[in-house]
Amino acid sequence: MFFRIQSLFLTIAAGLLISMFFVPMIRFAGDSATTIPFIAVADMKGFTLTTIFQIVCTVLSIVTTVSFRNRIRQIRLCNLNTLILIGYQIIIAIYFLQRNNPDKPLGLLQQTLGESPIFTVPCIFPVCAAILTFIAMRYIARDEALVMASTRLRSGRRGHRSGK
């Protein structure tokens, strides 16, 4: 069933989330142009929540992609993953807004390096993955409605013929 459009959307969403593990998440503006990948951010104190969200969203996205035989479960997993991805994006936005606070981890790092932190483009991947997952959920629901309608039509014809 990897030939359906929803499988393509779910695979792209999973790819975006997997790529977040390997690309720089934070860059420091300045002469040294220091970048910090997600793995290093995950090791920093105060960023364990992003690590948990990243792992849960990635695993849930992969499970949703491969559970194509049970459409109802796939729809529920898509809804759950979309909500978690939106929450993850909110967490990233909160870290972004607190980047100049000296009491927070990025503020401490800014004082140490003397450069201001800049979040890179992959920080918006969770919202992109949430949109793709939501679109895939709509296509899955459309397929399920089509299957239910055809089942209802087939069962109605049998009942009609057996009644004669």
N, C-alpha and C positions, 0 to 999 in steps of 0.2 A: 504493500500500500504506500510505498514511498513515491508513487507517481502522482499523488494528489497535491493540489496547491497548498493545502494546509500543512502538509509535511515539509514543503519547501520553506514556508514561513517559520515553522517550529525549528527547523534545522538552522536557519539563518540566526534566529534568536539564540539558540544554544551556542552557535559559533561566536556570536558577539560576546556572550557571557564567558566563554572559555578564553577568548582572546584577552579579556581583561586581566587574566592572571599574568600575562607576559608583556604587556605594554606599560609604558610609564603612566602613572596615575597623577603624580604631582611633579611639577617642574618649578625650579626656583629661578626667578628672573635675576640676572646679574652677569658678572663677567665669567663665572665658572660654568654657568648653564647646567647646574646639577639637576638630574632627574631621579625620581624615586619610583621604581616599579611597584606593582601591587603587592608582590611578595615582601618587599622591604617595608611597605606601609603596614602590612599585616603584622609584622614583627614589632612595630612601634607601640608603645604603651598608649592605650586609649582607643585603639583601632580594632579591637577584637570583634566588635559588633559588625564592622564591614566585612571581616573575614567570614563570620558566620552567615551573614546574608549572601555573600558571594558564593559560598559553597552550597548553601541550600538552594539558591536560585538556579545554579548550574545543574545540580543533580536533578532537581525537579523538572527543568527544561528537557534534559535528556530522557528522563522517564516518560514525560509527556509525549515526546517524539516517538518513542518505541512502543507505546501502548496504543497503537492504531486499531487493534482488533476490538477494543471495548470503547466505543465512542462516548458513552455516558461518562465513564471514568476519565476519559481524555478531556471532555468538556469541564468536568469538575477540577481536574488538575490545571487546566488552562486558567480558570477563574482564580484558583488559589495562587498560581504563579504570578498572574498579573497583579494581584493585590500585594504579594510579597515584593515584587519588583518595584512597585510604586513606593512602598515603604522604604526599600533600599535606596531609591533615588532621593527620598526625603532625608534620609540619614546622610547621604553624600552632600546634599544641599546645606544641611546643618553644619557639617564640617567645613564646607566652603565659607559659610557666613562667620564661622568662629576662627577663621585662619589668622586673623590679626590679634586675637586675644592671647595675651602672654600666659594665661593660666591653662590653656589648652595645648595639646601636643604639637600642633603645627605652629602655634605662637612661640613655644619654646624653641622649636627648630629654627624658626625665623630669626630669633634673637641670637642663636648660636652661629648660624651661617651669615647673618646680616643681609639676607636677601628675602624678598617677599615670595610666598608660595603661589603658584598658578596651577589650577587644575586643568588637566589636558582634556582633549576631545573624548577619549574613552570613558570619561566620567558620566557622559550622557547615554552610554550604551544600555543601562538598565531601562530607561524610559523608551528607548527604541525597541528593546526586546519586549517590553510590556505591550507596546502598540502592535508589534508583529504577533505576539501571542494572542492578543484580543481579536485580531483579524482572523487568525487561524481558528480560534474558538467559534467565530461566526460561521466559517465554512464548515466546520465539523457539525455544528448544530443544523446547518442547512442539509447536509448529507443525512443526518439522523432523521430529520423530518421527512425527507424523501423516502428513506427506507421504511419508516413507520406508515407513510401513506400507501406505499406499494404493498406492504403486508396487509393493511386494512382492506385494500381493494381485492387482493387475492383471497383473503379469508371470506369476504362478502360474496364472492362469486361461488365459492364452494358451498357455502350455506344455501345459496339460492338454488343451485342445481340439485342438492340433496333434498330440498323441500318439495320438489315436483313429484 
